[in-house]
């Protein structure tokens, strides 16, 4: 299958266009006209073949291999201590179970571990249980010795409707609490459900749910920095503002903080296409929000985000650093993303970024053969990366 979409639109955003929303939110127009040149450019898709493996690039000393193929659209992953790999498929509505029976690095068996789980995306293993999360439901199942799942139970069924961003992600902190990101229902609206565009925290059984942080448009992946134990995650910025605005953000996510969306992006930059918050100007409100710590090219689309704490066979200087999957842009003239990058941390703070797993996007930006989505480390230190476009899971190892 090959396709290519290329278009361009000039968007003029005038305050009066938001009159209906302003009345509903009791804010005021920002008093500025804002124009944006919006490009839609999707690199041509190339079907996967194993010959393309040679195009992928990793740092010297690392090795890339194929762990599994023909999986449809694999997204997030979790792996048990015995190496059983669980993979969510949001579009198919199931969780797959893969096993490498001969320990050769390639999964030979594939079974549906959990079917009829509509739009399941987030996944985590905790205390012998597998947790799965869709846009509205949080469920749990017991992991049996053979990897199969039984004793399934629904813990929550009243999470906010997914709408535009239904990619819930879950992870357990050292405190035993379950953390969950809930994306916005829209591109840049004023939400009516306070749990949209947030990170939530709750007990392992789903009880005592509360908002941990807000103003996060769509922070899909997040993790705890091993030195400081602080939560970090990359947020997807608003669309339809042009090729370069707003940037994708790396945020240090703290309890009780507001990260600004939809009125603010980046380092406390007001979005003048939005109405003024009630009782204050956009500039005044921006000063009350948390600024991003690092920015990346707009529309690169961060998906999973993990620190390399479990990368036991990687060089030692990698293990306090993070990896982020850039799913790839569709709305900028020169495509960005389609790779995994290493975010280097020093003394608990990010300092620079470098490519770690790349080569999906052609040098001229006109074609690509994959879109990285999920990351997980096995107990032996092997890194697995899912590609939800061509149905492949790759392994990255270091001798």
Residue, then its C-alpha position, 0 to 999 in steps of 0.5 A: x500500500x502506497x499513499x501520499x497526502x500533501x496540501x496547504x492551507x492558510x488559517x486566519x484566526x480572529x477573536x470573533x470566531x471564538x464568540x460562542x466558546x467565549x460566552x460558554x467559558x466567560x472569558x474575553x477575546x485576546x484582542x489579537x488576530x493570528x494567522x498561520x500557514x498550515x501544511x499537511x504532508x504525510x511521507x509515502x508509506x512503504x510496506x515492510x520487508x526484512x531487507x529494510x532492516x539495513x536502513x535502521x541506525x543505532x549507536x556504535x556497539x548496538x544491534x538491531x533485530x526483528x523480534x516479531x512481524x505481522x502484528x497489525x498495529x501494535x502499540x504499548x507493551x509490558x513484559x513479564x520476568x520470564x520474557x512473555x511479551x504483552x502487546x496492546x492493539x488499540x484498533x483491534x481491541x485486544x492484547x497479544x501474548x508473545x513467547x520466545x520459546x528457544x531464546x533466540x531473540x525472535x518470538x515464535x508463538x502468538x496468542x490473543x491473551x485478552x480479546x474484546x477489549x475495545x480501544x485498549x492502549x495502556x498496559x502495566x504489570x503489577x503484583x502478578x496482575x496485568x492491567x489494561x486501560x482503554x479510553x473509558x475502562x481500567x481492567x485487571x487480570x491475573x497472570x497464570x504461570x503459562x502467561x495466560x490471563x484469568x480472573x479479569x475484573x473491571x476496576x473503572x468504567x467512568x474515565x473521560x470519553x476518548x474523543x480525539x485523544x483516547x490513548x490512555x497510558x498507565x504505570x505504577x510508581x514506587x509508592x504502589x499507586x497507579x498513574x494514568x495520563x488522560x489526553x484532551x478530547x479535542x485540539x484546543x477546546x475548553x474542556x468540560x470534564x476536569x479530568x481531560x488533559x491531565x495526569x491522574x493518580x489512584x490506588x491499584x484497585x482504581x479507588x481514590x482517583x484524583x487529578x495529579x497534574x493538569x494542562x497536559x494536552x496529550x502526554x502519552x508516555x511518562x516515567x520516573x527519573x532514576x536519580x531524582x524519582x521525579x516524573x517526566x513526560x513528553x506532551x503533544x502540542x496543539x495542531x493548526x498553528x503552523x510548521x514550527x508552533x507550538x513545540x513538543x514539550x518535555x515536562x517535569x510533572x509535579x503534583x498540583x501543577x498546571x502546564x498551561x494547555x490550551x492557553x499556554x505552550x512551551x516556556x509560558x508562551x501564551x497562545x493568542x488564538x485562545x480566549x483570555x481566562x476569566x479574570x486575567x489576561x493570557x500573559x498573566x495566566x501564563x506566568x502561573x503555569x509550569x514552563x517546559x524544560x526542553x522543546x522539540x520540533x512541532x508535530x513530531x508526535x511523542x508516544x512512549x517515553x522511558x528511562x533506561x534504568x532497566x537497560x542492564x547491558x547498555x553502557x552505564x552512561x545510558x542508564x539515567x537517560x530517557x528514550x522517546x518514540x517520535x511517531x512522526x508528523x503529518x502537518x508540517x512541510x518538512x516531516x519530523x519524527x519517525x525515530x527514537x531519540x535519547x534524551x541525556x540527563x545530567x544530575x537529574x536534568x535533561x541537557x541534550x538530545x541525540x538520535x538512538x534508533x532512526x532510519x525509517x524516514x528517507x533522507x529526502x523526507x518523502x517516504x517512510x517504512x515505520x512509525x515507532x510507538x512503544x518501548x519496553x525493556x526485558x529483564x535481560x536488558x533487551x529493548x523492544x520497540x513497536x512499530x504500529x504502522x507495519x506491525x513489527x516489533x524490533x529488538x535493540x541489544x548491546x553485547 
